[in-house]
């Protein structure tokens, strides 16, 4: 197996037709067919199903394509890093962010990126922490912000980023949202709109807190998006439980009010894959995310967040450690 064969296979997978793929590669169709057969022979499996309409990937072919994307992207980045050893970082970087966090971080990050590293091609992947952790291990995401508690993995390196207070968010006119904080027992009789996914991020922090306080919630609807949750809050359906930064403009304009819930915080970690060495572009992006986040906090643009050291018990949840 060599890189040329993998590049040929990648183009064939994209076009699912030997003739069209050969034309794109500027080689004869028999030559392409021979290289794919050699690849199949070496691996001992069939990678493509040949039919009258062209060619489609087998399950083995799908797996090889996934690995080929990873290897070819890594090889291309090596070339860039060697050529630009003493120049500015450039090349592709995939950044993973939880969906609501993306609305807070991407715009200010992009402003600095365009000014400082215009030759870095950033792709942002939005997903929840469990999926982002898997993507880091698989090498399809280079760096990500994960919500704690995080799962220990020898395939990723993590460092503390910041801590956010989790709030009850409702209409600014709601008299129940008074004071500097709320006891968790206040949630017992309030209709709630929960966001995210269970056993992750905000939901996990909330689930643990209500279990400890023996509080049963009145959940009227579950949604993934904070945007949808806020629409329901503004319609008077109930409160949502969230970190307040994504709705900071609504809070500042006094449409909504966010009050921290006693004892519930969410720690964020900056994680990167150690499956392969960091490219110069990935190293630059990692530092830039850290710098941008802390700049937003200091400037008051990341509501109820602070870059303090986490409690040791929260750094890594022993109950979530992977078994060998």
NUTORGU-124262 format. One record per residue: x, y, z of N, C-alpha, C in turn. Coordinates in steps of 0.001 Angstrom, whole numbers. Layout:
# NUTORGU-124262
- nu  nv  nw  cau  cav  caw  cu  cv  cw
- X  Y  Z  X  Y  Z  X  Y  Z
...
***
This chain:
# NUTORGU-124262
- nu  nv  nw  cau  cav  caw  cu  cv  cw
- 850  -1189  0  0  0  0  888  1242  0
- 610  2155  -900  1374  3396  -909  419  4586  -1014
- 992  5793  -853  164  6988  -838  -532  7215  -2176
- 128  6843  -3263  -498  7029  -4572  -1774  6199  -4679
- -1709  4969  -4220  -2900  4116  -4258  -4018  4697  -3398
- -3661  5227  -2244  -4683  5815  -1371  -5311  7052  -2010
- -4506  7863  -2693  -5058  9031  -3384  -5987  8599  -4508
- -5577  7564  -5268  -6443  7046  -6324  -7760  6556  -5731
- -7658  5825  -4627  -8852  5264  -3998  -9779  6379  -3498
- -9204  7423  -2937  -10003  8548  -2450  -10786  9201  -3588
- -10147  9396  -4735  -10830  10009  -5877  -11915  9074  -6412
- -11623  7773  -6472  -12625  6807  -6924  -13837  6821  -5993
- -13589  6888  -4692  -14691  6916  -3723  -15544  8167  -3908
- -14912  9271  -4248  -15647  10528  -4429  -16539  10481  -5663
- -16070  9838  -6732  -16815  9838  -8007  -17623  8557  -8236
- -17261  7482  -7528  -17957  6195  -7635  -18104  5750  -9089
- -17063  5991  -9858  -17064  5594  -11271  -15611  5568  -11737
- -15176  4427  -12269  -13779  4293  -12663  -13418  5261  -13792
- -14299  5419  -14752  -14003  6287  -15888  -13848  7746  -15467
- -14807  8230  -14656  -14736  9636  -14213  -13535  9864  -13298
- -13256  8917  -12411  -12115  9053  -11510  -10804  9066  -12298
- -10698  8192  -13299  -9482  8146  -14120  -9279  9467  -14851
- -10358  10057  -15324  -10254  11347  -16025  -9761  12439  -15089
- -10263  12452  -13866  -9830  13450  -12888  -8352  13261  -12556
- -7919  11994  -12489  -6536  11686  -12122  -5577  11772  -13308
- -6143  11927  -14513  -5341  11995  -15743  -4524  10719  -15960
- -5169  9593  -15720  -4550  8297  -16011  -5556  7453  -16787
- -5088  6385  -17389  -5980  5491  -18123  -6825  4685  -17140
- -8046  4366  -17543  -8935  3609  -16658  -8362  2245  -16276
- -7750  1499  -17217  -7160  210  -16817  -6079  368  -15741
- -5333  1478  -15820  -4285  1695  -14819  -4897  1920  -13436
- -5992  2664  -13380  -6670  2880  -12104  -7230  1567  -11574
- -7865  792  -12436  -8439  -498  -12028  -7360  -1413  -11466
- -6189  -1393  -12110  -5093  -2251  -11653  -4628  -1841  -10260
- -4495  -544  -10000  -4045  -91  -8695  -5045  -449  -7600
- -6323  -346  -7907  -7345  -706  -6910  -7314  -2205  -6650
- -7122  -3018  -7719  -7033  -4474  -7533  -5811  -4838  -6694
- -4682  -4153  -6927  -3487  -4402  -6125  -3739  -4071  -4655
- -4449  -2990  -4421  -4777  -2594  -3055  -5678  -3637  -2403
- -6666  -4106  -3139  -7566  -5142  -2617  -6802  -6430  -2342
- -5886  -6771  -3237  -5108  -7997  -3068  -4222  -7921  -1832
- -3607  -6758  -1619  -2732  -6612  -456  -3514  -6692  843
- -4713  -6094  876  -5517  -6092  2094  -6348  -7359  2268
- -6505  -8105  1183  -7259  -9346  1254  -8757  -9161  1368
- -9270  -8039  912  -10703  -7762  962  -11133  -7070  -322
- -12424  -7053  -579  -12962  -6270  -1693  -13310  -4879  -1167
- -12787  -3871  -1832  -12995  -2490  -1405  -14142  -1822  -2136
- -14401  -2229  -3371  -15477  -1631  -4163  -16301  -2722  -4826
- -17568  -2431  -4960  -18466  -3286  -5731  -18626  -2663  -7108
- -18217  -3385  -8150  -18306  -2881  -9512  -19664  -3257  -10095
- -20364  -2299  -10682  -21665  -2561  -11275  -21848  -1684  -12500
- -22992  -1816  -13156  -23201  -1132  -14429  -23198  396  -14284
- -23561  884  -13107  -23605  2336  -12904  -22272  2915  -12430
- -21323  2038  -12101  -20027  2518  -11656  -19453  1637  -10565
- -19190  2199  -9405  -18576  1451  -8309  -19006  2074  -6977
- -19336  1228  -6027  -19698  1713  -4690  -18821  1018  -3669
- -18604  1665  -2547  -17696  1132  -1533  -18350  32  -714
- -17562  -972  -413  -17973  -1996  546  -17737  -1444  1955
- -18219  -2147  3003  -17899  -1688  4372  -16396  -1567  4617
- -15627  -2504  4032  -14173  -2420  4163  -13632  -1183  3443
- -14241  -868  2301  -13840  325  1565  -14151  1606  2332
- -15306  1625  3008  -15660  2794  3820  -14642  3006  4938
- -14219  1907  5576  -13229  2014  6639  -11893  2522  6092
- -11470  1974  4961  -10214  2430  4364  -10302  3907  3986
- -11442  4348  3465  -11590  5747  3077  -11429  6657  4289
- -12021  6277  5407  -11900  7063  6630  -10438  7195  7038
- -9697  6079  6992  -8279  6108  7370  -7443  6838  6324
- -7811  6713  5069  -7062  7376  4001  -7151  8891  4126
- -8340  9409  4441  -8493  10848  4649  -7538  11324  5737
- -7477  10572  6822  -6604  10929  7938  -5139  10931  7512
- -4691  9870  6867  -3283  9741  6484  -2875  10783  5453
- -3714  10973  4443  -3360  11916  3381  -3340  13349  3896
- -4262  13673  4774  -4270  15018  5357  -3024  15245  6200
- -2615  14218  6931  -1407  14311  7757  -171  14496  6879
- -86  13733  5803  1060  13841  4892  1124  15232  4276
- -34  15747  3849  -61  17091  3268  386  18139  4284
- -14  17954  5546  371  18924  6567  1863  18855  6859
- 2456  17656  6779  3909  17531  6973  4644  18386  5953
- 4214  18315  4711  4852  19113  3660  4766  20600  3983
- 3581  21033  4399  3386  22448  4732  4293  22855  5885
- 4367  22008  6938  5168  22355  8110  6656  22435  7779
- 7133  21534  6951  8552  21553  6591  8874  22789  5761
- 8030  23072  4783  8263  24228  3916  8207  25523  4713
- 7259  25584  5667  7037  26822  6416  7638  26775  7822
- 8734  26036  7965  9316  25840  9291  9598  27164  9985
- 10011  28155  9232  10328  29444  9826  9350  30539  9373
- 8216  30111  8851  7218  31073  8410  5974  31006  9265
- 4894  31603  8785  3642  31619  9534  2927  30283  9377
- 2238  29815  10428  1470  28569  10323  411  28663  9234
- 226  27586  8518  -807  27546  7500  -1291  26118  7333
- -2382  25963  6610  -2945  24644  6376  -4249  24444  7133
- -4860  23268  6986  -6176  23028  7586  -6106  22689  9066
- -7107  23140  9809  -7295  22776  11214  -8783  22552  11428
- -9116  21457  12092  -10509  21169  12433  -10689  21410  13933
- -11569  22339  14263  -11843  22715  15660  -13228  22205  16043
- -13309  21453  17127  -14585  20942  17616  -15097  21756  18784
- -16370  22147  18716  -16978  22953  19776  -18382  22449  20083
- -18797  22475  21346  -20215  22256  21646  -21045  23334  20946
- -22252  23001  20473  -23022  23943  19648  -23229  25316  20256
- -23659  25399  21511  -23916  26711  22110  -22624  27494  22299
- -21541  26783  22564  -20262  27458  22758  -19747  28049  21453
- -20062  27400  20342  -19632  27910  19042  -20173  29312  18796
- -21401  29570  19250  -21999  30890  19041  -21290  31973  19838
- -20564  31587  20878  -19834  32540  21705  -18419  32762  21168
- -17785  31703  20726  -16349  31726  20480  -15937  31940  19023
- -16732  31453  18069  -16257  31412  16678  -16004  32801  16098
- -16926  33732  16282  -16756  35050  15666  -15514  35781  16183
- -15324  35936  17501  -14095  36606  17950  -12832  35836  17584
- -12921  34520  17585  -11773  33711  17193  -11413  33954  15733
- -12427  34022  14880  -12194  34205  13451  -11602  35577  13164
- -12009  36580  13908  -11454  37925  13705  -9948  37939  13955
- -9523  37297  15043  -8096  37258  15354  -7362  36356  14362
- -7990  35248  13998  -7367  34307  13070  -7064  34961  11732
- -8012  35718  11194  -7823  36354  9886  -6697  37380  9926
- -6554  38033  11070  -5508  39041  11191  -4133  38417  11401
- -4096  37373  12235  -2795  36834  12639  -2326  35661  11788
- -3263  34766  11433  -2896  33565  10677  -3831  33402  9472
- -3734  34280  8489  -4684  34239  7367  -4579  32991  6504
- -3482  32240  6626  -3308  31057  5779  -3730  29765  6473
- -4266  29866  7683  -4870  28686  8327  -6295  28547  7828
- -6627  27363  7335  -7993  27092  6884  -8753  26381  8008
- -9619  27111  8659  -10338  26581  9819  -11656  25950  9399
- -11906  24770  9931  -13230  24149  9806  -13743  23869  11214
- -14934  24345  11511  -15526  24170  12836  -16557  23041  12781
- -16404  22089  13679  -17353  20982  13824  -18103  21187  15134
- -19425  21253  15074  -20238  21437  16273  -20848  20106  16703
- -20577  19735  17945  -21154  18501  18472  -20999  18516  19986
- -21608  17549  20646  -21519  17479  22091  -20254  16724  22498
- -19872  16862  23752  -18577  16383  24221  -18299  14907  23931
- -19238  13964  24156  -18906  12570  23856  -18490  12356  22401
- -19212  12971  21471  -18884  12814  20055  -17567  13506  19715
- -17313  14671  20324  -16052  15368  20065  -14868  14577  20607
- -15042  13939  21754  -13978  13096  22298  -13637  11954  21363
- -14660  11320  20798  -14432  10245  19826  -13717  10767  18583
- -14130  11942  18125  -13521  12519  16922  -12046  12849  17147
- -11699  13311  18341  -10294  13563  18664  -9490  12267  18603
- -10034  11208  19170  -9327  9930  19174  -9167  9370  17765
- -10153  9608  16931  -10100  9104  15560  -9260  9988  14647
- -8886  11171  15125  -8069  12070  14336  -8834  12903  13336
- -10172  12915  13412  -10954  13723  12482  -11164  15145  12994
- -10853  15380  14267  -10833  16716  14858  -9457  16910  15471
- -8857  18080  15252  -7503  18349  15736  -7481  18874  17162
- -8371  19784  17462  -8443  20394  18786  -9902  20675  19093
- -10286  20551  20359  -11697  20729  20715  -11813  21297  22118
- -12928  21959  22366  -13290  22372  23721  -14305  21358  24242
- -13967  20711  25338  -14815  19684  25928  -15383  20171  27252
- -16600  19743  27546  -17226  20059  28825  -16913  18954  29815
- -16532  19332  31026  -16211  18344  32035  -17456  17763  32691
- -17332  16677  33427  -16100  15909  33617  -15735  15151  32352
- -14449  15031  32093  -13988  14424  30854  -13544  12991  31076
- -13569  12245  30006  -13168  10844  30042  -11664  10748  29812
- -10972  10040  30683  -9535  9858  30513  -9258  9048  29258
- -8302  9490  28471  -7929  8766  27264  -6455  8986  26977
- -5719  7914  26673  -4302  8083  26307  -4125  8705  24932
- -5221  8887  24201  -5138  9405  22841  -5379  10903  22759
- -5690  11533  23903  -5911  12982  23909  -5170  13632  25066
- -4786  14870  24854  -4179  15690  25903  -5153  16813  26225
- -5409  17043  27512  -6357  18083  27900  -5711  19067  28862
- -6155  20315  28790  -5756  21327  29757  -6968  22167  30112
- -6997  22629  31340  -8118  23419  31830  -8231  24722  31055
- -9455  25111  30734  -9699  26350  29991  -10421  27388  30854
- -11608  27039  31366  -12385  28008  32145  -13509  27298  32880
- -14169  28038  33758  -15327  27540  34500  -16486  28503  34299
- -17675  27955  34051  -18879  28775  33883  -19905  28410  34954
- -20665  29402  35382  -21765  29158  36304  -23010  28797  35498
- -23700  27774  35939  -24935  27348  35289  -26098  28108  35928
- -26962  28649  35079  -28010  29562  35538  -29408  29063  35188
- -30358  29542  35959  -31759  29482  35561  -32022  30725  34716
- -32527  30509  33512  -32739  31618  32579  -34225  31697  32256
- -34798  32860  32511  -36214  33065  32246  -36470  34501  31829
- -37724  34855  31731  -38085  36228  31368  -37617  37197  32446
- -37138  38358  32022  -36650  39350  32978  -37745  39817  33928
- -38991  39698  33505  -40120  40132  34338  -40531  39095  35377
- -39921  37917  35354  -40298  36845  36274  -39775  37158  37678
- -40677  37387  38609  -40299  37789  39974  -39545  36697  40722
- -39648  35447  40242  -38946  34354  40918  -37438  34409  40676
- -37026  35132  39636  -35602  35231  39296  -35007  36468  39965
- -34967  36425  41282  -34435  37546  42060  -33195  37078  42807
- -32409  38041  43235  -31237  37730  44040  -30020  37382  43192
- -28916  37127  43901  -27652  36839  43237  -27519  35369  42853
- -28306  34516  43485  -28270  33087  43166  -29565  32444  43640
- -29778  31215  43165  -30987  30472  43533  -30606  29122  44136
- -31268  28700  45217  -31076  27321  45678  -31682  26357  44670
- -31094  25199  44550  -31554  24251  43538  -32994  23815  43799
- -33445  23876  45050  -34823  23485  45373  -35847  24372  44665
- -35432  25577  44250  -36330  26488  43535  -36829  25877  42226
- -36060  24975  41659  -36417  24392  40363  -37548  23371  40463
- -37910  23005  41681  -38838  21884  41873  -40188  22102  41197
- -40705  23318  41229  -42053  23562  40713  -42076  24509  39517
- -40955  24624  38823  -40873  25513  37655  -40841  24677  36384
- -41703  24959  35395  -41623  24247  34116  -40263  24503  33458
- -39579  23434  33061  -38214  23572  32558  -38088  23102  31115
- -37248  23806  30383  -36881  23450  29009  -35414  23059  29066
- -35120  21772  28947  -33745  21296  29080  -33095  21179  27706
- -31817  21519  27671  -31076  21479  26412  -29975  20423  26475
- -29365  20172  25298  -28224  19266  25231  -28630  17806  25239
- -27693  16953  25650  -27935  15509  25706  -27683  15018  27120
- -28348  13955  27497  -28211  13414  28842  -26791  12911  29077
- -26379  12961  30341  -25072  12452  30765  -23909  13170  30108
- -24089  14441  29804  -23019  15220  29188  -23200  16691  29525
- -22090  17384  29782  -22092  18822  29919  -23067  19347  30960
- -23884  20302  30548  -24830  20963  31452  -25793  19952  32054
- -26295  19047  31212  -27276  18066  31701  -26664  17189  32792
- -25427  16769  32608  -24777  15926  33608  -24581  16687  34916
- -24145  17942  34830  -23967  18750  36039  -25299  18928  36768
- -26371  19177  36008  -27696  19351  36605  -28197  18047  37208
- -28035  16944  36470  -28521  15650  36955  -27857  15265  38276
- -26570  15526  38373  -25863  15196  39612  -26331  16077  40771
- -26551  17351  40477  -26967  18276  41535  -28357  17948  42061
- -29294  17631  41177  -30656  17338  41652  -30711  15993  42364
- -29856  15057  41952  -29808  13768  42654  -29301  13963  44080
- -28284  14797  44221  -27719  15063  45547  -28712  15799  46438
- -29482  16723  45846  -30444  17512  46626  -31813  16856  46716
- -31980  15703  46048  -33258  14992  46037  -34390  15873  45524
- -34131  16532  44394  -35101  17426  43765  -35593  16787  42473
- -36898  16763  42293  -37476  16242  41053  -37884  17417  40169
- -37450  17369  38895  -37701  18486  37983  -39012  18312  37235
- -39605  19438  36890  -40807  19464  36044  -40367  19829  34619
- -39905  18812  33882  -39406  19035  32524  -40559  18972  31539
- -40798  20065  30827  -41910  20097  29882  -41461  19761  28466
- -40182  19976  28159  -39670  19652  26826  -38151  19581  26883
- -37564  18730  26047  -36116  18643  25894  -35765  19007  24459
- -34781  19884  24295  -34333  20289  22965  -32806  20250  22965
- -32208  20195  21783  -30749  20214  21701  -30208  21639  21659
- -30926  22545  21020  -30422  23875  20727  -30856  24894  21768
- -29908  25709  22233  -30262  26795  23141  -31093  27849  22417
- -30934  27959  21112  -31738  28913  20333  -33217  28569  20431
- -33528  27290  20299  -34917  26848  20421  -35393  27022  21860
- -34529  26695  22810  -34903  26842  24221  -35269  28289  24540
- -34495  29235  24019  -34757  30652  24288  -36069  31092  23647
- -36376  30580  22461  -37670  30887  21841  -38822  30460  22756
- -38671  29295  23361  -39716  28793  24261  -39768  29605  25555
- -38616  30004  26063  -38579  30846  27255  -39278  32172  26984
- -38966  32780  25855  -39575  34084  25534  -41071  33975  25298
- -41532  32768  24948  -42969  32547  24779  -43662  32261  26108
- -42892  32243  27193  -43491  32039  28506  -43720  30592  28880
- -43067  29649  28170  -43264  28223  28449  -42632  27826  29776
- -41498  28428  30089  -40805  28080  31325  -39401  28644  31336
- -38550  28087  32224  -37146  28470  32301  -36306  27439  31545
- -35103  27840  31171  -34116  26872  30727  -32931  26934  31673
- -32159  25867  31704  -30968  25781  32548  -29766  25748  31614
- -28907  26748  31718  -27837  26860  30728  -26765  27804  31246
- -25627  27834  30560  -24663  28898  30833  -25119  30124  30046
- -24938  31322  30568  -25627  32482  30004  -24966  33147  28798
- -23725  32820  28477  -23017  33550  27416  -23740  33562  26067
- -24376  32464  25622  -25038  32510  24305  -26226  33483  24247
- -26764  33855  25413  -27912  34779  25424  -27543  36090  26112
- -26272  36432  26074  -25806  37627  26771  -26486  38886  26243
- -26713  38969  24940  -27355  40174  24386  -28791  40308  24893
- -29526  39184  25000  -30893  39229  25516  -30919  39603  27003
- -29891  39175  27732  -29807  39522  29157  -29494  41010  29319
- -28542  41501  28522  -28158  42910  28623  -29273  43846  28165
- -30112  43366  27237  -31250  44189  26790  -32474  44010  27685
- -32324  43224  28769  -33356  43015  29782  -34592  42302  29247
- -34403  41463  28229  -35474  40560  27800  -35476  39306  28672
- -34273  38864  29013  -34122  37669  29832  -33301  38001  31071
- -33411  37111  32058  -32583  37237  33250  -31974  35878  33540
- -30701  35879  33913  -29995  34642  34256  -29500  34745  35696
- -29876  33777  36500  -29464  33758  37903  -28743  32439  38171
- -27503  32505  38673  -26760  31269  38942  -27476  30371  39945
- -27372  29079  39709  -27933  28093  40626  -26823  27654  41573
- -27100  27681  42855  -26082  27356  43864  -25457  25987  43585
- -24135  25993  43527  -23404  24728  43481  -23294  24068  42121
- -23777  24695  41049  -23678  24060  39727  -22786  24900  38825
- -21657  24316  38462  -20745  24955  37524  -20371  23962  36433
- -19793  24478  35362  -19369  23645  34246  -17944  24023  33879
- -17061  23058  33938  -15675  23318  33567  -15437  22934  32110
- -14648  23750  31444  -14290  23518  30041  -12818  23167  29952
- -12523  22255  29042  -11143  21828  28829  -10799  21944  27352
- -9567  22317  27095  -9053  22380  25735  -8310  21079  25482
- -8759  20348  24486  -8205  19017  24233  -7682  18916  22809
- -6618  18148  22652  -6080  17903  21315  -5722  16441  21175
- -5705  16006  19953  -5357  14624  19656  -3854  14426  19795
- -3455  13289  20373  -2041  12914  20392  -1802  11699  19501
- -2792  11397  18657  -2644  10299  17703  -1497  10589  16741
- -1307  11865  16437  -230  12281  15548  344  13588  16079
- 1574  13920  15711  2157  15183  16186  1328  16378  15724
- 1321  17411  16548  592  18625  16176  1267  19319  15010
- 462  19778  14074  986  20651  13032  1208  22033  13626
- 1980  22854  12921  2174  24232  13366  841  24966  13415
- -44  24659  12463  -1352  25310  12430  -2201  24897  13623
- -2161  23625  13993  -2931  23154  15144  -2392  23749  16436
- -1068  23835  16570  -476  24444  17760  -896  25908  17876
- -891  26611  16750  -1297  28017  16755  -2770  28156  17122
- -3613  27267  16598  -5042  27340  16889  -5314  27035  18359
- -4614  26070  18924  -4780  25746  20338  -4486  26954  21213
- -3370  27610  20935  -3001  28799  21707  -3999  29935  21489
- -4515  30040  20278  -5435  31124  19949  -6785  30947  20651
- -7264  29711  20744  -8515  29451  21462  -8364  29849  22932
- -7247  29448  23531  -6985  29788  24933  -6922  31303  25119
- -6197  31967  24254  -6046  33423  24341  -7385  34132  24137
- -8153  33701  23144  -9430  34353  22841  -10423  34175  23983
- -10497  32975  24530  -11431  32715  25629  -11112  33600  26825
- -9868  33672  27176  -9500  34456  28356  -9648  35947  28093
- -9431  36373  26865  -9645  37773  26514  -11119  38147  26634
- -12010  37248  26194  -13446  37499  26309  -13876  37586  27768
- -13305  36736  28606  -13652  36766  30029  -13204  38082  30662
- -11960  38474  30400  -11435  39708  30982  -12195  40933  30489
- -12697  40879  29244  -13431  41998  28680  -14908  42006  29020
- -15344  41054  29836  -16750  40995  30219  -17663  40525  29121
- -17102  39883  28087  -17902  39416  26956  -18268  37937  27057
- -17865  37309  28160  -18240  35915  28399  -18853  35881  29791
- -20136  36069  29829  -20867  36272  31076  -20733  35079  32016
- -20422  35369  33285  -20357  34382  34361  -19382  33258  34066
- -18258  33599  33442  -17174  32649  33227  -15929  33199  33880
- -15080  32296  34366  -13806  32728  34928  -12742  31684  34629
- -11529  32149  34433  -10413  31252  34114  -9645  30953  35387
- -10289  30255  36289  -9636  29881  37538  -9280  28410  37482
- -8429  27985  38394  -8076  26568  38439  -9264  25779  38967
- -9555  24638  38346  -10695  23840  38811  -10382  23118  40104
- -11428  22718  40796  -11241  21858  41958  -10646  20537  41501
- -9676  19973  42250  -9055  18720  41819  -10053  17616  41542
- -11130  17556  42326  -12099  16480  42150  -12838  16574  40828
- -12895  17775  40232  -13636  17945  39005  -12771  17787  37763
- -11446  17761  37959  -10547  17747  36814  -10784  16524  35949
- -10944  15372  36615  -11179  14144  35864  -12017  13233  36729
- -13143  12835  36253  -14066  12032  37031  -13600  10569  37034
- -13158  10029  38201  -12692  8653  38224  -13747  7667  37750
- -15026  7974  37966  -16088  7047  37553  -16187  6918  36054
- -15613  7909  35332  -15710  7876  33888  -14447  7346  33223
- -13481  6924  33998  -12241  6428  33405  -12518  5168  32585
- -11847  5058  31449  -12002  3863  30616  -11260  2702  31260
- -11853  1562  31176  -11201  360  31696  -10186  -127  30674
- -9045  -635  31133  -8050  -1137  30185  -8568  -2356  29458
***
